[in-house]
Amino acid sequence: MELNWSTVVLEILNFLILVWILKRFLYQPVLDVVARRRAGIEKTLADAESRQAEALSLQEQYEGRLAEWERERQQARAALAQELDAERARKLADLQTNLEQEREKLRVAEDRRQADALHELEETALRHASRFTTQLLQQAAGPELEARLVDLAIAGLTALPAERVAGLRNSYGKPPEAIVVASAFPLAEEQRHRLGQALTGIADAEIAQHFEQDSTLLAGVRISIGAWVLGINLQDELKGFLELAHADA
């Protein structure tokens, strides 16, 4: 077979033309499409990576916020527990104070009750003692005891110091109209005379003297010079004893 070079050249030209046509109208568009697809894929991948980075950042922020919330919650719980402890301690202190005050009130009330009961017992004992003493003195009282009390009165009057006598005279200003001597039993003339002399020395003036009987005195005398009264008798002594006992109570 004879080789036809013109045919070969034409075939080569046809092939080159075909390759140029394919490259011009088919391969280049395909490459452009592939390039656009690749660019789209790369953009999609880049967007996905960006979204993933944003998601990771959001996750880190969320986890950080959760950790911060947990810390805040722990702090708030600790602060609340501290406040509750302080409030509990304050209420316990107030309760203890109130209990102490109530105990003190009860103690004071009990002390007052016991003091009142003791005072009442003392009053009862004093009344019984006074009644018993009065009965005993009534039985023991008599002219003999009164004579001794009169002697004591006379001795006391004559033994008064000068300043006491001067104070007595100044106390009633002008001389009283009379000196009253009350006795439980009638006084003998000798007793009246001695008492009169002693009273005249104190009054330093001629003042009338009246002697009277007062059986409530039990035994002894009560001498009244104006506002000044000297009681040396069982009734006044017993009354003074009771007043002293009440004053000490």
C-alpha positions as CSV (number, residue, x, y, z in Angstrom):
1,M,0.0,0.0,0.0
2,E,1.3,3.4,-1.1
3,L,1.6,6.1,1.7
4,N,-0.3,9.2,0.7
5,W,1.5,12.1,2.4
6,S,-1.2,14.6,1.6
7,T,-3.7,12.4,3.4
8,V,-1.4,12.2,6.3
9,V,-0.9,15.9,6.4
10,L,-4.7,16.4,6.2
11,E,-5.3,13.9,9.0
12,I,-2.8,15.6,11.1
13,L,-4.3,19.0,10.4
14,N,-7.7,17.6,11.2
15,F,-6.5,16.1,14.5
16,L,-4.9,19.4,15.4
17,I,-8.0,21.3,14.5
18,L,-10.0,18.8,16.5
19,V,-7.7,19.2,19.5
20,W,-8.0,23.0,19.2
21,I,-11.8,22.8,18.9
22,L,-12.0,20.4,21.9
23,K,-9.6,22.7,23.9
24,R,-11.4,25.8,22.8
25,F,-15.0,24.8,23.2
26,L,-15.0,21.7,25.5
27,Y,-11.9,21.3,27.7
28,Q,-11.6,25.0,28.7
29,P,-15.2,25.2,29.8
30,V,-14.8,22.0,31.6
31,L,-11.7,23.3,33.3
32,D,-13.5,26.5,34.2
33,V,-16.4,24.5,35.6
34,V,-13.9,22.4,37.5
35,A,-12.1,25.5,38.7
36,R,-15.4,27.1,39.8
37,R,-16.4,23.9,41.5
38,R,-13.1,23.7,43.2
39,A,-13.3,27.3,44.3
40,G,-16.9,26.7,45.6
41,I,-15.7,23.6,47.4
42,E,-12.8,25.5,48.9
43,K,-15.1,28.4,49.8
44,T,-17.5,26.0,51.4
45,L,-14.7,24.3,53.3
46,A,-13.4,27.7,54.4
47,D,-16.9,28.7,55.5
48,A,-17.2,25.4,57.3
49,E,-13.9,25.9,59.0
50,S,-14.9,29.4,59.9
51,R,-18.2,28.2,61.3
52,Q,-16.4,25.5,63.2
53,A,-14.0,28.0,64.6
54,E,-16.9,30.2,65.6
55,A,-18.6,27.2,67.1
56,L,-15.5,26.3,69.0
57,S,-15.2,29.9,70.2
58,L,-18.8,29.9,71.2
59,Q,-18.4,26.6,73.0
60,E,-15.4,28.0,74.8
61,Q,-17.3,31.1,75.8
62,Y,-20.3,28.9,76.9
63,E,-18.0,26.7,78.9
64,G,-16.3,29.7,80.4
65,R,-19.7,31.3,81.2
66,L,-20.8,28.0,82.8
67,A,-17.7,27.9,84.9
68,E,-18.2,31.6,85.9
69,W,-21.8,30.8,86.7
70,E,-20.7,27.9,88.8
71,R,-18.2,30.1,90.7
72,E,-20.9,32.7,91.2
73,R,-23.3,30.1,92.4
74,Q,-20.7,28.7,94.8
75,Q,-19.9,32.2,96.1
76,A,-23.6,33.0,96.5
77,R,-24.2,29.7,98.3
78,A,-21.2,30.4,100.6
79,A,-22.4,34.0,101.2
80,L,-25.9,32.7,101.9
81,A,-24.6,30.1,104.3
82,Q,-22.5,32.7,106.1
83,E,-25.5,35.0,106.4
84,L,-27.6,32.2,107.7
85,D,-24.9,31.3,110.2
86,A,-24.7,34.9,111.3
87,E,-28.4,35.2,111.6
88,R,-28.6,31.9,113.5
89,A,-25.9,33.1,115.8
90,R,-27.7,36.5,116.3
91,K,-31.0,34.8,117.0
92,L,-29.3,32.4,119.4
93,A,-27.6,35.3,121.2
94,D,-31.0,37.1,121.4
95,L,-32.7,34.0,122.7
96,Q,-29.9,33.5,125.2
97,T,-30.3,37.2,126.3
98,N,-34.1,36.8,126.6
99,L,-33.7,33.6,128.6
100,E,-31.2,35.3,130.9
101,Q,-33.6,38.3,131.3
102,E,-36.5,35.9,132.0
103,R,-34.4,33.9,134.5
104,E,-33.3,37.2,136.1
105,K,-37.0,38.3,136.3
106,L,-38.0,34.9,137.8
107,R,-35.1,35.1,140.2
108,V,-36.0,38.6,141.3
109,A,-39.7,37.6,141.6
110,E,-38.7,34.6,143.6
111,D,-36.4,36.6,145.8
112,R,-39.2,39.2,146.3
113,R,-41.7,36.4,147.0
114,Q,-39.3,34.8,149.5
115,A,-38.6,38.2,151.0
116,D,-42.3,38.9,151.3
117,A,-42.9,35.5,152.8
118,L,-40.0,36.0,155.2
119,H,-41.3,39.5,156.1
120,E,-44.7,38.1,156.7
121,L,-43.2,35.4,158.9
122,E,-41.3,38.0,160.7
123,E,-44.4,40.1,161.1
124,T,-46.3,37.1,162.4
125,A,-43.4,36.2,164.7
126,L,-43.2,39.8,165.9
127,R,-47.0,39.9,166.6
128,H,-46.8,36.6,168.4
129,A,-43.7,37.8,170.3
130,S,-45.4,41.1,171.1
131,R,-48.5,39.3,172.3
132,F,-46.5,36.8,174.3
133,T,-44.3,39.6,175.7
134,T,-47.3,41.7,176.5
135,Q,-48.9,38.9,178.4
136,L,-45.7,38.0,180.1
137,L,-45.1,41.7,181.1
138,Q,-48.7,42.0,182.2
139,Q,-48.2,39.1,184.5
140,A,-44.8,40.4,185.7
141,A,-45.9,44.0,186.0
142,G,-46.6,45.3,189.4
143,P,-45.9,48.1,191.9
144,E,-42.5,46.6,192.7
145,L,-41.4,46.7,189.0
146,E,-42.8,50.1,188.6
147,A,-40.9,51.3,191.6
148,R,-37.7,50.2,190.0
149,L,-38.7,51.9,186.8
150,V,-39.5,55.1,188.6
151,D,-36.0,55.0,190.3
152,L,-34.5,54.6,186.8
153,A,-36.5,57.6,185.6
154,I,-35.3,59.7,188.5
155,A,-31.7,58.6,188.0
156,G,-32.0,59.4,184.3
157,L,-33.4,62.8,184.8
158,T,-30.8,63.8,187.4
159,A,-28.0,62.4,185.2
160,L,-29.0,64.4,182.0
161,P,-26.0,66.5,180.8
162,A,-26.3,70.3,180.9
163,E,-26.4,70.7,177.2
164,R,-29.3,68.2,177.0
165,V,-31.2,70.0,179.6
166,A,-30.6,73.3,177.8
167,G,-31.8,71.8,174.6
168,L,-34.9,70.6,176.3
169,R,-35.7,74.0,177.8
170,N,-35.2,75.6,174.4
171,S,-37.3,73.1,172.6
172,Y,-40.6,74.1,174.3
173,G,-40.0,77.9,174.1
174,K,-42.1,79.3,176.9
175,P,-42.6,77.1,179.9
176,P,-45.5,74.7,179.5
177,E,-48.6,75.0,181.6
178,A,-48.1,71.7,183.4
179,I,-45.8,68.6,183.5
180,V,-47.9,65.4,183.2
181,V,-46.6,62.3,184.8
182,A,-48.6,59.1,183.9
183,S,-48.0,55.9,185.8
184,A,-49.4,52.4,185.5
185,F,-50.0,52.2,189.3
186,P,-50.6,55.0,191.8
187,L,-47.3,56.5,192.9
188,A,-46.4,56.8,196.5
189,E,-46.0,60.3,198.0
190,E,-42.3,59.8,198.3
191,Q,-42.0,58.8,194.6
192,R,-44.0,61.8,193.6
193,H,-41.8,64.1,195.7
194,R,-38.6,62.7,194.2
195,L,-39.9,62.9,190.6
196,G,-41.1,66.5,191.3
197,Q,-37.7,67.6,192.5
198,A,-36.0,66.0,189.4
199,L,-38.5,67.6,187.0
200,T,-38.2,71.0,188.7
201,G,-34.4,70.9,188.2
202,I,-34.9,70.2,184.5
203,A,-37.6,72.7,183.9
204,D,-35.8,75.4,186.0
205,A,-39.2,77.0,186.7
206,E,-42.2,76.5,189.0
207,I,-44.4,74.5,186.6
208,A,-47.5,72.6,187.9
209,Q,-47.1,68.9,188.0
210,H,-50.1,66.5,187.4
211,F,-49.9,62.9,188.3
212,E,-52.4,60.5,186.6
213,Q,-52.8,56.8,186.2
214,D,-52.7,54.9,182.8
215,S,-52.9,51.2,183.2
216,T,-52.0,50.6,179.6
217,L,-48.4,51.5,180.4
218,L,-48.3,48.1,182.2
219,A,-45.5,49.4,184.6
220,G,-43.5,52.6,184.8
221,V,-44.1,56.2,184.0
222,R,-44.5,58.5,181.0
223,I,-43.4,62.1,181.5
224,S,-44.7,64.8,179.2
225,I,-43.2,68.3,179.3
226,G,-44.8,70.2,176.4
227,A,-43.7,68.4,173.2
228,W,-41.0,66.5,175.1
229,V,-42.0,63.0,176.2
230,L,-39.9,60.6,178.3
231,G,-41.2,57.1,178.4
232,I,-39.8,54.6,180.9
233,N,-42.5,52.1,180.9
234,L,-43.1,48.6,179.5
235,Q,-45.6,49.7,176.9
236,D,-43.3,52.3,175.3
237,E,-40.3,50.0,175.5
238,L,-42.3,47.2,173.8
239,K,-43.6,49.7,171.2
240,G,-40.0,50.9,170.6
241,F,-38.8,47.3,170.3
242,L,-41.5,46.6,167.7
243,E,-40.7,49.8,165.8
244,L,-37.0,49.0,165.8
245,A,-37.7,45.5,164.6
246,H,-39.9,46.9,161.7
247,A,-37.2,49.4,160.9
248,D,-34.5,46.7,160.7
249,A,-36.8,44.6,158.5
